[in-house]
Amino acid sequence: FCAFEVAEDIAAAWGSLFIDAGDAGHLNQDAGFGPWPEGSMTFAKFLTELKEP
């Protein structure tokens, strides 16, 4: 857990895609969140862009 701005900075430092989920709090099943098709699609796109070492 960290401040929004810290999460943005970490994502930028790692070269990661940062997705703002709005005022959602912690994204997990206990918080009432279920399937997230957009997240699955973003992860699938990430996998297709991986290159062999």
mmCIF entry with sequence, helices, sheets and N, C-alpha, C, O atoms, coordinates in Angstrom:
data_MODEL
# 
_entry.id   MODEL 
# 
_entity.id                         1 
_entity.type                       polymer 
_entity.pdbx_number_of_molecules   1 
# 
_entity_poly.entity_id                      1 
_entity_poly.type                           'polypeptide(L)' 
_entity_poly.nstd_linkage                   no 
_entity_poly.nstd_monomer                   no 
_entity_poly.pdbx_seq_one_letter_code       FCAFEVAEDIAAAWGSLFIDAGDAGHLNQDAGFGPWPEGSMTFAKFLTELKEP 
_entity_poly.pdbx_seq_one_letter_code_can   FCAFEVAEDIAAAWGSLFIDAGDAGHLNQDAGFGPWPEGSMTFAKFLTELKEP 
_entity_poly.pdbx_strand_id                 A 
# 
loop_
_entity_poly_seq.entity_id 
_entity_poly_seq.num 
_entity_poly_seq.mon_id 
_entity_poly_seq.hetero 
1 1  PHE n 
1 2  CYS n 
1 3  ALA n 
1 4  PHE n 
1 5  GLU n 
1 6  VAL n 
1 7  ALA n 
1 8  GLU n 
1 9  ASP n 
1 10 ILE n 
1 11 ALA n 
1 12 ALA n 
1 13 ALA n 
1 14 TRP n 
1 15 GLY n 
1 16 SER n 
1 17 LEU n 
1 18 PHE n 
1 19 ILE n 
1 20 ASP n 
1 21 ALA n 
1 22 GLY n 
1 23 ASP n 
1 24 ALA n 
1 25 GLY n 
1 26 HIS n 
1 27 LEU n 
1 28 ASN n 
1 29 GLN n 
1 30 ASP n 
1 31 ALA n 
1 32 GLY n 
1 33 PHE n 
1 34 GLY n 
1 35 PRO n 
1 36 TRP n 
1 37 PRO n 
1 38 GLU n 
1 39 GLY n 
1 40 SER n 
1 41 MET n 
1 42 THR n 
1 43 PHE n 
1 44 ALA n 
1 45 LYS n 
1 46 PHE n 
1 47 LEU n 
1 48 THR n 
1 49 GLU n 
1 50 LEU n 
1 51 LYS n 
1 52 GLU n 
1 53 PRO n 
# 
_struct_asym.id          A 
_struct_asym.entity_id   1 
# 
loop_
_struct_conf.conf_type_id 
_struct_conf.id 
_struct_conf.pdbx_PDB_helix_id 
_struct_conf.beg_label_comp_id 
_struct_conf.beg_label_asym_id 
_struct_conf.beg_label_seq_id 
_struct_conf.pdbx_beg_PDB_ins_code 
_struct_conf.end_label_comp_id 
_struct_conf.end_label_asym_id 
_struct_conf.end_label_seq_id 
_struct_conf.pdbx_end_PDB_ins_code 
_struct_conf.beg_auth_comp_id 
_struct_conf.beg_auth_asym_id 
_struct_conf.beg_auth_seq_id 
_struct_conf.end_auth_comp_id 
_struct_conf.end_auth_asym_id 
_struct_conf.end_auth_seq_id 
_struct_conf.pdbx_PDB_helix_class 
_struct_conf.details 
_struct_conf.pdbx_PDB_helix_length 
HELX_P HELX_P1 AA1 PHE A 4  ? TRP A 14 ? PHE A 4  TRP A 14 1 ? 11 
HELX_P HELX_P2 AA2 GLN A 29 ? ALA A 31 ? GLN A 29 ALA A 31 5 ? 3  
HELX_P HELX_P3 AA3 PRO A 37 ? THR A 48 ? PRO A 37 THR A 48 1 ? 12 
# 
_struct_conf_type.id          HELX_P 
_struct_conf_type.criteria    ? 
_struct_conf_type.reference   ? 
# 
loop_
_atom_site.group_PDB 
_atom_site.id 
_atom_site.type_symbol 
_atom_site.label_atom_id 
_atom_site.label_alt_id 
_atom_site.label_comp_id 
_atom_site.label_asym_id 
_atom_site.label_entity_id 
_atom_site.label_seq_id 
_atom_site.pdbx_PDB_ins_code 
_atom_site.Cartn_x 
_atom_site.Cartn_y 
_atom_site.Cartn_z 
_atom_site.occupancy 
_atom_site.B_iso_or_equiv 
_atom_site.pdbx_formal_charge 
_atom_site.auth_seq_id 
_atom_site.auth_comp_id 
_atom_site.auth_asym_id 
_atom_site.auth_atom_id 
_atom_site.pdbx_PDB_model_num 
ATOM 1   N N  . PHE A 1 1  ? 0.835   -1.168  0.000   1.00 0.00 ? 1  PHE A N  1 
ATOM 2   C CA . PHE A 1 1  ? 0.000   0.000   0.000   1.00 0.00 ? 1  PHE A CA 1 
ATOM 3   C C  . PHE A 1 1  ? 0.886   1.240   0.000   1.00 0.00 ? 1  PHE A C  1 
ATOM 4   O O  . PHE A 1 1  ? 1.901   1.292   0.694   1.00 0.00 ? 1  PHE A O  1 
ATOM 5   N N  . CYS A 1 2  ? 0.493   2.226   -0.780  1.00 0.00 ? 2  CYS A N  1 
ATOM 6   C CA . CYS A 1 2  ? 1.241   3.478   -0.810  1.00 0.00 ? 2  CYS A CA 1 
ATOM 7   C C  . CYS A 1 2  ? 0.356   4.579   -1.371  1.00 0.00 ? 2  CYS A C  1 
ATOM 8   O O  . CYS A 1 2  ? -0.741  4.323   -1.868  1.00 0.00 ? 2  CYS A O  1 
ATOM 9   N N  . ALA A 1 3  ? 0.845   5.790   -1.286  1.00 0.00 ? 3  ALA A N  1 
ATOM 10  C CA . ALA A 1 3  ? 0.103   6.926   -1.838  1.00 0.00 ? 3  ALA A CA 1 
ATOM 11  C C  . ALA A 1 3  ? 0.024   6.797   -3.360  1.00 0.00 ? 3  ALA A C  1 
ATOM 12  O O  . ALA A 1 3  ? 0.892   6.197   -3.993  1.00 0.00 ? 3  ALA A O  1 
ATOM 13  N N  . PHE A 1 4  ? -1.025  7.367   -3.923  1.00 0.00 ? 4  PHE A N  1 
ATOM 14  C CA . PHE A 1 4  ? -1.248  7.315   -5.371  1.00 0.00 ? 4  PHE A CA 1 
ATOM 15  C C  . PHE A 1 4  ? -0.026  7.820   -6.127  1.00 0.00 ? 4  PHE A C  1 
ATOM 16  O O  . PHE A 1 4  ? 0.427   7.181   -7.076  1.00 0.00 ? 4  PHE A O  1 
ATOM 17  N N  . GLU A 1 5  ? 0.503   8.956   -5.711  1.00 0.00 ? 5  GLU A N  1 
ATOM 18  C CA . GLU A 1 5  ? 1.650   9.550   -6.397  1.00 0.00 ? 5  GLU A CA 1 
ATOM 19  C C  . GLU A 1 5  ? 2.871   8.646   -6.325  1.00 0.00 ? 5  GLU A C  1 
ATOM 20  O O  . GLU A 1 5  ? 3.643   8.571   -7.281  1.00 0.00 ? 5  GLU A O  1 
ATOM 21  N N  . VAL A 1 6  ? 3.051   7.965   -5.214  1.00 0.00 ? 6  VAL A N  1 
ATOM 22  C CA . VAL A 1 6  ? 4.174   7.032   -5.066  1.00 0.00 ? 6  VAL A CA 1 
ATOM 23  C C  . VAL A 1 6  ? 4.003   5.865   -6.037  1.00 0.00 ? 6  VAL A C  1 
ATOM 24  O O  . VAL A 1 6  ? 4.964   5.439   -6.677  1.00 0.00 ? 6  VAL A O  1 
ATOM 25  N N  . ALA A 1 7  ? 2.780   5.353   -6.144  1.00 0.00 ? 7  ALA A N  1 
ATOM 26  C CA . ALA A 1 7  ? 2.514   4.253   -7.080  1.00 0.00 ? 7  ALA A CA 1 
ATOM 27  C C  . ALA A 1 7  ? 2.804   4.681   -8.517  1.00 0.00 ? 7  ALA A C  1 
ATOM 28  O O  . ALA A 1 7  ? 3.374   3.917   -9.296  1.00 0.00 ? 7  ALA A O  1 
ATOM 29  N N  . GLU A 1 8  ? 2.410   5.910   -8.864  1.00 0.00 ? 8  GLU A N  1 
ATOM 30  C CA . GLU A 1 8  ? 2.719   6.436   -10.204 1.00 0.00 ? 8  GLU A CA 1 
ATOM 31  C C  . GLU A 1 8  ? 4.223   6.499   -10.438 1.00 0.00 ? 8  GLU A C  1 
ATOM 32  O O  . GLU A 1 8  ? 4.711   6.103   -11.497 1.00 0.00 ? 8  GLU A O  1 
ATOM 33  N N  . ASP A 1 9  ? 4.952   6.996   -9.451  1.00 0.00 ? 9  ASP A N  1 
ATOM 34  C CA . ASP A 1 9  ? 6.408   7.115   -9.570  1.00 0.00 ? 9  ASP A CA 1 
ATOM 35  C C  . ASP A 1 9  ? 7.071   5.749   -9.712  1.00 0.00 ? 9  ASP A C  1 
ATOM 36  O O  . ASP A 1 9  ? 7.989   5.581   -10.514 1.00 0.00 ? 9  ASP A O  1 
ATOM 37  N N  . ILE A 1 10 ? 6.606   4.774   -8.933  1.00 0.00 ? 10 ILE A N  1 
ATOM 38  C CA . ILE A 1 10 ? 7.166   3.425   -9.014  1.00 0.00 ? 10 ILE A CA 1 
ATOM 39  C C  . ILE A 1 10 ? 6.911   2.829   -10.391 1.00 0.00 ? 10 ILE A C  1 
ATOM 40  O O  . ILE A 1 10 ? 7.814   2.253   -10.996 1.00 0.00 ? 10 ILE A O  1 
ATOM 41  N N  . ALA A 1 11 ? 5.685   2.965   -10.888 1.00 0.00 ? 11 ALA A N  1 
ATOM 42  C CA . ALA A 1 11 ? 5.352   2.441   -12.214 1.00 0.00 ? 11 ALA A CA 1 
ATOM 43  C C  . ALA A 1 11 ? 6.238   3.081   -13.281 1.00 0.00 ? 11 ALA A C  1 
ATOM 44  O O  . ALA A 1 11 ? 6.740   2.389   -14.167 1.00 0.00 ? 11 ALA A O  1 
ATOM 45  N N  . ALA A 1 12 ? 6.430   4.384   -13.201 1.00 0.00 ? 12 ALA A N  1 
ATOM 46  C CA . ALA A 1 12 ? 7.276   5.086   -14.177 1.00 0.00 ? 12 ALA A CA 1 
ATOM 47  C C  . ALA A 1 12 ? 8.724   4.602   -14.094 1.00 0.00 ? 12 ALA A C  1 
ATOM 48  O O  . ALA A 1 12 ? 9.373   4.395   -15.120 1.00 0.00 ? 12 ALA A O  1 
ATOM 49  N N  . ALA A 1 13 ? 9.225   4.422   -12.875 1.00 0.00 ? 13 ALA A N  1 
ATOM 50  C CA . ALA A 1 13 ? 10.603  3.960   -12.691 1.00 0.00 ? 13 ALA A CA 1 
ATOM 51  C C  . ALA A 1 13 ? 10.808  2.560   -13.257 1.00 0.00 ? 13 ALA A C  1 
ATOM 52  O O  . ALA A 1 13 ? 11.887  2.236   -13.752 1.00 0.00 ? 13 ALA A O  1 
ATOM 53  N N  . TRP A 1 14 ? 9.772   1.735   -13.184 1.00 0.00 ? 14 TRP A N  1 
ATOM 54  C CA . TRP A 1 14 ? 9.847   0.370   -13.697 1.00 0.00 ? 14 TRP A CA 1 
ATOM 55  C C  . TRP A 1 14 ? 9.507   0.291   -15.182 1.00 0.00 ? 14 TRP A C  1 
ATOM 56  O O  . TRP A 1 14 ? 9.643   -0.770  -15.792 1.00 0.00 ? 14 TRP A O  1 
ATOM 57  N N  . GLY A 1 15 ? 9.066   1.405   -15.769 1.00 0.00 ? 15 GLY A N  1 
ATOM 58  C CA . GLY A 1 15 ? 8.632   1.388   -17.163 1.00 0.00 ? 15 GLY A CA 1 
ATOM 59  C C  . GLY A 1 15 ? 7.317   0.650   -17.338 1.00 0.00 ? 15 GLY A C  1 
ATOM 60  O O  . GLY A 1 15 ? 7.059   0.055   -18.385 1.00 0.00 ? 15 GLY A O  1 
ATOM 61  N N  . SER A 1 16 ? 6.488   0.696   -16.301 1.00 0.00 ? 16 SER A N  1 
ATOM 62  C CA . SER A 1 16 ? 5.228   -0.050  -16.292 1.00 0.00 ? 16 SER A CA 1 
ATOM 63  C C  . SER A 1 16 ? 4.049   0.828   -16.690 1.00 0.00 ? 16 SER A C  1 
ATOM 64  O O  . SER A 1 16 ? 4.091   2.051   -16.551 1.00 0.00 ? 16 SER A O  1 
ATOM 65  N N  . LEU A 1 17 ? 3.009   0.188   -17.182 1.00 0.00 ? 17 LEU A N  1 
ATOM 66  C CA . LEU A 1 17 ? 1.753   0.850   -17.449 1.00 0.00 ? 17 LEU A CA 1 
ATOM 67  C C  . LEU A 1 17 ? 1.062   1.103   -16.114 1.00 0.00 ? 17 LEU A C  1 
ATOM 68  O O  . LEU A 1 17 ? 0.932   0.190   -15.299 1.00 0.00 ? 17 LEU A O  1 
ATOM 69  N N  . PHE A 1 18 ? 0.619   2.336   -15.887 1.00 0.00 ? 18 PHE A N  1 
ATOM 70  C CA . PHE A 1 18 ? -0.097  2.680   -14.662 1.00 0.00 ? 18 PHE A CA 1 
ATOM 71  C C  . PHE A 1 18 ? -1.553  2.910   -15.018 1.00 0.00 ? 18 PHE A C  1 
ATOM 72  O O  . PHE A 1 18 ? -1.854  3.754   -15.862 1.00 0.00 ? 18 PHE A O  1 
ATOM 73  N N  . ILE A 1 19 ? -2.453  2.181   -14.397 1.00 0.00 ? 19 ILE A N  1 
ATOM 74  C CA . ILE A 1 19 ? -3.883  2.319   -14.671 1.00 0.00 ? 19 ILE A CA 1 
ATOM 75  C C  . ILE A 1 19 ? -4.571  2.871   -13.432 1.00 0.00 ? 19 ILE A C  1 
ATOM 76  O O  . ILE A 1 19 ? -4.499  2.277   -12.356 1.00 0.00 ? 19 ILE A O  1 
ATOM 77  N N  . ASP A 1 20 ? -5.240  4.013   -13.588 1.00 0.00 ? 20 ASP A N  1 
ATOM 78  C CA . ASP A 1 20 ? -5.966  4.649   -12.506 1.00 0.00 ? 20 ASP A CA 1 
ATOM 79  C C  . ASP A 1 20 ? -7.365  4.033   -12.447 1.00 0.00 ? 20 ASP A C  1 
ATOM 80  O O  . ASP A 1 20 ? -8.161  4.205   -13.370 1.00 0.00 ? 20 ASP A O  1 
ATOM 81  N N  . ALA A 1 21 ? -7.659  3.321   -11.368 1.00 0.00 ? 21 ALA A N  1 
ATOM 82  C CA . ALA A 1 21 ? -8.959  2.673   -11.202 1.00 0.00 ? 21 ALA A CA 1 
ATOM 83  C C  . ALA A 1 21 ? -9.946  3.589   -10.490 1.00 0.00 ? 21 ALA A C  1 
ATOM 84  O O  . ALA A 1 21 ? -11.030 3.151   -10.104 1.00 0.00 ? 21 ALA A O  1 
ATOM 85  N N  . GLY A 1 22 ? -9.588  4.832   -10.316 1.00 0.00 ? 22 GLY A N  1 
ATOM 86  C CA . GLY A 1 22 ? -10.490 5.763   -9.643  1.00 0.00 ? 22 GLY A CA 1 
ATOM 87  C C  . GLY A 1 22 ? -10.472 5.571   -8.136  1.00 0.00 ? 22 GLY A C  1 
ATOM 88  O O  . GLY A 1 22 ? -9.506  5.042   -7.585  1.00 0.00 ? 22 GLY A O  1 
ATOM 89  N N  . ASP A 1 23 ? -11.510 5.988   -7.487  1.00 0.00 ? 23 ASP A N  1 
ATOM 90  C CA . ASP A 1 23 ? -11.606 5.917   -6.027  1.00 0.00 ? 23 ASP A CA 1 
ATOM 91  C C  . ASP A 1 23 ? -12.094 4.532   -5.611  1.00 0.00 ? 23 ASP A C  1 
ATOM 92  O O  . ASP A 1 23 ? -13.171 4.386   -5.033  1.00 0.00 ? 23 ASP A O  1 
ATOM 93  N N  . ALA A 1 24 ? -11.282 3.519   -5.914  1.00 0.00 ? 24 ALA A N  1 
ATOM 94  C CA . ALA A 1 24 ? -11.698 2.141   -5.686  1.00 0.00 ? 24 ALA A CA 1 
ATOM 95  C C  . ALA A 1 24 ? -11.120 1.538   -4.416  1.00 0.00 ? 24 ALA A C  1 
ATOM 96  O O  . ALA A 1 24 ? -11.618 0.519   -3.939  1.00 0.00 ? 24 ALA A O  1 
ATOM 97  N N  . GLY A 1 25 ? -10.094 2.138   -3.866  1.00 0.00 ? 25 GLY A N  1 
ATOM 98  C CA . GLY A 1 25 ? -9.448  1.536   -2.709  1.00 0.00 ? 25 GLY A CA 1 
ATOM 99  C C  . GLY A 1 25 ? -8.619  0.338   -3.131  1.00 0.00 ? 25 GLY A C  1 
ATOM 100 O O  . GLY A 1 25 ? -8.065  0.317   -4.230  1.00 0.00 ? 25 GLY A O  1 
ATOM 101 N N  . HIS A 1 26 ? -8.532  -0.664  -2.259  1.00 0.00 ? 26 HIS A N  1 
ATOM 102 C CA . HIS A 1 26 ? -7.743  -1.857  -2.555  1.00 0.00 ? 26 HIS A CA 1 
ATOM 103 C C  . HIS A 1 26 ? -8.546  -2.764  -3.493  1.00 0.00 ? 26 HIS A C  1 
ATOM 104 O O  . HIS A 1 26 ? -9.696  -3.101  -3.211  1.00 0.00 ? 26 HIS A O  1 
ATOM 105 N N  . LEU A 1 27 ? -7.935  -3.147  -4.595  1.00 0.00 ? 27 LEU A N  1 
ATOM 106 C CA . LEU A 1 27 ? -8.632  -3.963  -5.595  1.00 0.00 ? 27 LEU A CA 1 
ATOM 107 C C  . LEU A 1 27 ? -8.437  -5.447  -5.302  1.00 0.00 ? 27 LEU A C  1 
ATOM 108 O O  . LEU A 1 27 ? -7.423  -6.039  -5.672  1.00 0.00 ? 27 LEU A O  1 
ATOM 109 N N  . ASN A 1 28 ? -9.410  -6.026  -4.641  1.00 0.00 ? 28 ASN A N  1 
ATOM 110 C CA . ASN A 1 28 ? -9.362  -7.462  -4.385  1.00 0.00 ? 28 ASN A CA 1 
ATOM 111 C C  . ASN A 1 28 ? -10.782 -7.985  -4.176  1.00 0.00 ? 28 ASN A C  1 
ATOM 112 O O  . ASN A 1 28 ? -11.737 -7.210  -4.111  1.00 0.00 ? 28 ASN A O  1 
ATOM 113 N N  . GLN A 1 29 ? -10.905 -9.278  -4.074  1.00 0.00 ? 29 GLN A N  1 
ATOM 114 C CA . GLN A 1 29 ? -12.223 -9.900  -3.925  1.00 0.00 ? 29 GLN A CA 1 
ATOM 115 C C  . GLN A 1 29 ? -12.874 -9.510  -2.605  1.00 0.00 ? 29 GLN A C  1 
ATOM 116 O O  . GLN A 1 29 ? -14.092 -9.338  -2.551  1.00 0.00 ? 29 GLN A O  1 
ATOM 117 N N  . ASP A 1 30 ? -12.090 -9.368  -1.540  1.00 0.00 ? 30 ASP A N  1 
ATOM 118 C CA . ASP A 1 30 ? -12.651 -9.005  -0.240  1.00 0.00 ? 30 ASP A CA 1 
ATOM 119 C C  . ASP A 1 30 ? -13.322 -7.627  -0.271  1.00 0.00 ? 30 ASP A C  1 
ATOM 120 O O  . ASP A 1 30 ? -14.231 -7.354  0.512   1.00 0.00 ? 30 ASP A O  1 
ATOM 121 N N  . ALA A 1 31 ? -12.861 -6.757  -1.189  1.00 0.00 ? 31 ALA A N  1 
ATOM 122 C CA . ALA A 1 31 ? -13.438 -5.422  -1.318  1.00 0.00 ? 31 ALA A CA 1 
ATOM 123 C C  . ALA A 1 31 ? -14.653 -5.420  -2.240  1.00 0.00 ? 31 ALA A C  1 
ATOM 124 O O  . ALA A 1 31 ? -15.229 -4.367  -2.515  1.00 0.00 ? 31 ALA A O  1 
ATOM 125 N N  . GLY A 1 32 ? -15.040 -6.603  -2.715  1.00 0.00 ? 32 GLY A N  1 
ATOM 126 C CA . GLY A 1 32 ? -16.234 -6.711  -3.536  1.00 0.00 ? 32 GLY A CA 1 
ATOM 127 C C  . GLY A 1 32 ? -15.990 -6.687  -5.033  1.00 0.00 ? 32 GLY A C  1 
ATOM 128 O O  . GLY A 1 32 ? -16.936 -6.619  -5.817  1.00 0.00 ? 32 GLY A O  1 
ATOM 129 N N  . PHE A 1 33 ? -14.733 -6.743  -5.432  1.00 0.00 ? 33 PHE A N  1 
ATOM 130 C CA . PHE A 1 33 ? -14.421 -6.741  -6.860  1.00 0.00 ? 33 PHE A CA 1 
ATOM 131 C C  . PHE A 1 33 ? -14.420 -8.161  -7.403  1.00 0.00 ? 33 PHE A C  1 
ATOM 132 O O  . PHE A 1 33 ? -13.922 -9.086  -6.761  1.00 0.00 ? 33 PHE A O  1 
ATOM 133 N N  . GLY A 1 34 ? -14.973 -8.317  -8.568  1.00 0.00 ? 34 GLY A N  1 
ATOM 134 C CA . GLY A 1 34 ? -15.007 -9.614  -9.231  1.00 0.00 ? 34 GLY A CA 1 
ATOM 135 C C  . GLY A 1 34 ? -14.096 -9.597  -10.445 1.00 0.00 ? 34 GLY A C  1 
ATOM 136 O O  . GLY A 1 34 ? -13.059 -8.935  -10.433 1.00 0.00 ? 34 GLY A O  1 
ATOM 137 N N  . PRO A 1 35 ? -14.468 -10.310 -11.479 1.00 0.00 ? 35 PRO A N  1 
ATOM 138 C CA . PRO A 1 35 ? -13.654 -10.361 -12.696 1.00 0.00 ? 35 PRO A CA 1 
ATOM 139 C C  . PRO A 1 35 ? -13.432 -8.959  -13.275 1.00 0.00 ? 35 PRO A C  1 
ATOM 140 O O  . PRO A 1 35 ? -14.296 -8.088  -13.186 1.00 0.00 ? 35 PRO A O  1 
ATOM 141 N N  . TRP A 1 36 ? -12.267 -8.771  -13.862 1.00 0.00 ? 36 TRP A N  1 
ATOM 142 C CA . TRP A 1 36 ? -11.900 -7.489  -14.454 1.00 0.00 ? 36 TRP A CA 1 
ATOM 143 C C  . TRP A 1 36 ? -11.403 -7.748  -15.872 1.00 0.00 ? 36 TRP A C  1 
ATOM 144 O O  . TRP A 1 36 ? -10.198 -7.878  -16.087 1.00 0.00 ? 36 TRP A O  1 
ATOM 145 N N  . PRO A 1 37 ? -12.311 -7.824  -16.841 1.00 0.00 ? 37 PRO A N  1 
ATOM 146 C CA . PRO A 1 37 ? -11.927 -8.162  -18.216 1.00 0.00 ? 37 PRO A CA 1 
ATOM 147 C C  . PRO A 1 37 ? -10.874 -7.226  -18.793 1.00 0.00 ? 37 PRO A C  1 
ATOM 148 O O  . PRO A 1 37 ? -9.981  -7.672  -19.514 1.00 0.00 ? 37 PRO A O  1 
ATOM 149 N N  . GLU A 1 38 ? -10.967 -5.930  -18.486 1.00 0.00 ? 38 GLU A N  1 
ATOM 150 C CA . GLU A 1 38 ? -9.981  -4.994  -19.018 1.00 0.00 ? 38 GLU A CA 1 
ATOM 151 C C  . GLU A 1 38 ? -8.586  -5.304  -18.488 1.00 0.00 ? 38 GLU A C  1 
ATOM 152 O O  . GLU A 1 38 ? -7.597  -5.183  -19.212 1.00 0.00 ? 38 GLU A O  1 
ATOM 153 N N  . GLY A 1 39 ? -8.512  -5.700  -17.230 1.00 0.00 ? 39 GLY A N  1 
ATOM 154 C CA . GLY A 1 39 ? -7.226  -6.079  -16.642 1.00 0.00 ? 39 GLY A CA 1 
ATOM 155 C C  . GLY A 1 39 ? -6.668  -7.327  -17.297 1.00 0.00 ? 39 GLY A C  1 
ATOM 156 O O  . GLY A 1 39 ? -5.471  -7.408  -17.571 1.00 0.00 ? 39 GLY A O  1 
ATOM 157 N N  . SER A 1 40 ? -7.527  -8.295  -17.547 1.00 0.00 ? 40 SER A N  1 
ATOM 158 C CA . SER A 1 40 ? -7.085  -9.523  -18.217 1.00 0.00 ? 40 SER A CA 1 
ATOM 159 C C  . SER A 1 40 ? -6.589  -9.226  -19.630 1.00 0.00 ? 40 SER A C  1 
ATOM 160 O O  . SER A 1 40 ? -5.599  -9.801  -20.082 1.00 0.00 ? 40 SER A O  1 
ATOM 161 N N  . MET A 1 41 ? -7.284  -8.323  -20.323 1.00 0.00 ? 41 MET A N  1 
ATOM 162 C CA . MET A 1 41 ? -6.870  -7.965  -21.682 1.00 0.00 ? 41 MET A CA 1 
ATOM 163 C C  . MET A 1 41 ? -5.530  -7.215  -21.664 1.00 0.00 ? 41 MET A C  1 
ATOM 164 O O  . MET A 1 41 ? -4.681  -7.434  -22.528 1.00 0.00 ? 41 MET A O  1 
ATOM 165 N N  . THR A 1 42 ? -5.351  -6.338  -20.684 1.00 0.00 ? 42 THR A N  1 
ATOM 166 C CA . THR A 1 42 ? -4.090  -5.605  -20.563 1.00 0.00 ? 42 THR A CA 1 
ATOM 167 C C  . THR A 1 42 ? -2.947  -6.571  -20.267 1.00 0.00 ? 42 THR A C  1 
ATOM 168 O O  . THR A 1 42 ? -1.859  -6.430  -20.825 1.00 0.00 ? 42 THR A O  1 
ATOM 169 N N  . PHE A 1 43 ? -3.184  -7.548  -19.398 1.00 0.00 ? 43 PHE A N  1 
ATOM 170 C CA . PHE A 1 43 ? -2.161  -8.543  -19.078 1.00 0.00 ? 43 PHE A CA 1 
ATOM 171 C C  . PHE A 1 43 ? -1.841  -9.403  -20.293 1.00 0.00 ? 43 PHE A C  1 
ATOM 172 O O  . PHE A 1 43 ? -0.674  -9.710  -20.535 1.00 0.00 ? 43 PHE A O  1 
ATOM 173 N N  . ALA A 1 44 ? -2.847  -9.795  -21.059 1.00 0.00 ? 44 ALA A N  1 
ATOM 174 C CA . ALA A 1 44 ? -2.624  -10.597 -22.272 1.00 0.00 ? 44 ALA A CA 1 
ATOM 175 C C  . ALA A 1 44 ? -1.783  -9.812  -23.275 1.00 0.00 ? 44 ALA A C  1 
ATOM 176 O O  . ALA A 1 44 ? -0.888  -10.374 -23.906 1.00 0.00 ? 44 ALA A O  1 
ATOM 177 N N  . LYS A 1 45 ? -2.060  -8.527  -23.425 1.00 0.00 ? 45 LYS A N  1 
ATOM 178 C CA . LYS A 1 45 ? -1.261  -7.674  -24.327 1.00 0.00 ? 45 LYS A CA 1 
ATOM 179 C C  . LYS A 1 45 ? 0.187   -7.627  -23.850 1.00 0.00 ? 45 LYS A C  1 
ATOM 180 O O  . LYS A 1 45 ? 1.112   -7.731  -24.655 1.00 0.00 ? 45 LYS A O  1 
ATOM 181 N N  . PHE A 1 46 ? 0.384   -7.471  -22.546 1.00 0.00 ? 46 PHE A N  1 
ATOM 182 C CA . PHE A 1 46 ? 1.722   -7.470  -21.964 1.00 0.00 ? 46 PHE A CA 1 
ATOM 183 C C  . PHE A 1 46 ? 2.464   -8.757  -22.313 1.00 0.00 ? 46 PHE A C  1 
ATOM 184 O O  . PHE A 1 46 ? 3.631   -8.719  -22.702 1.00 0.00 ? 46 PHE A O  1 
ATOM 185 N N  . LEU A 1 47 ? 1.788   -9.894  -22.174 1.00 0.00 ? 47 LEU A N  1 
ATOM 186 C CA . LEU A 1 47 ? 2.422   -11.181 -22.467 1.00 0.00 ? 47 LEU A CA 1 
ATOM 187 C C  . LEU A 1 47 ? 2.852   -11.289 -23.929 1.00 0.00 ? 47 LEU A C  1 
ATOM 188 O O  . LEU A 1 47 ? 3.903   -11.854 -24.229 1.00 0.00 ? 47 LEU A O  1 
ATOM 189 N N  . THR A 1 48 ? 2.044   -10.749 -24.834 1.00 0.00 ? 48 THR A N  1 
ATOM 190 C CA . THR A 1 48 ? 2.397   -10.822 -26.255 1.00 0.00 ? 48 THR A CA 1 
ATOM 191 C C  . THR A 1 48 ? 3.603   -9.964  -26.595 1.00 0.00 ? 48 THR A C  1 
ATOM 192 O O  . THR A 1 48 ? 4.272   -10.197 -27.602 1.00 0.00 ? 48 THR A O  1 
ATOM 193 N N  . GLU A 1 49 ? 3.885   -8.967  -25.753 1.00 0.00 ? 49 GLU A N  1 
ATOM 194 C CA . GLU A 1 49 ? 5.004   -8.066  -26.009 1.00 0.00 ? 49 GLU A CA 1 
ATOM 195 C C  . GLU A 1 49 ? 6.312   -8.519  -25.380 1.00 0.00 ? 49 GLU A C  1 
ATOM 196 O O  . GLU A 1 49 ? 7.352   -7.898  -25.597 1.00 0.00 ? 49 GLU A O  1 
ATOM 197 N N  . LEU A 1 50 ? 6.268   -9.604  -24.598 1.00 0.00 ? 50 LEU A N  1 
ATOM 198 C CA . LEU A 1 50 ? 7.494   -10.124 -23.990 1.00 0.00 ? 50 LEU A CA 1 
ATOM 199 C C  . LEU A 1 50 ? 8.412   -10.698 -25.062 1.00 0.00 ? 50 LEU A C  1 
ATOM 200 O O  . LEU A 1 50 ? 7.962   -11.298 -26.039 1.00 0.00 ? 50 LEU A O  1 
ATOM 201 N N  . LYS A 1 51 ? 9.687   -10.502 -24.858 1.00 0.00 ? 51 LYS A N  1 
ATOM 202 C CA . LYS A 1 51 ? 10.674  -11.027 -25.792 1.00 0.00 ? 51 LYS A CA 1 
ATOM 203 C C  . LYS A 1 51 ? 11.570  -12.031 -25.070 1.00 0.00 ? 51 LYS A C  1 
ATOM 204 O O  . LYS A 1 51 ? 11.822  -11.904 -23.872 1.00 0.00 ? 51 LYS A O  1 
ATOM 205 N N  . GLU A 1 52 ? 12.039  -13.011 -25.799 1.00 0.00 ? 52 GLU A N  1 
ATOM 206 C CA . GLU A 1 52 ? 12.954  -13.993 -25.200 1.00 0.00 ? 52 GLU A CA 1 
ATOM 207 C C  . GLU A 1 52 ? 14.275  -13.320 -24.884 1.00 0.00 ? 52 GLU A C  1 
ATOM 208 O O  . GLU A 1 52 ? 14.726  -12.449 -25.627 1.00 0.00 ? 52 GLU A O  1 
ATOM 209 N N  . PRO A 1 53 ? 14.906  -13.725 -23.771 1.00 0.00 ? 53 PRO A N  1 
ATOM 210 C CA . PRO A 1 53 ? 16.210  -13.123 -23.404 1.00 0.00 ? 53 PRO A CA 1 
ATOM 211 C C  . PRO A 1 53 ? 17.304  -13.520 -24.360 1.00 0.00 ? 53 PRO A C  1 
ATOM 212 O O  . PRO A 1 53 ? 18.450  -13.102 -24.194 1.00 0.00 ? 53 PRO A O  1 
# 
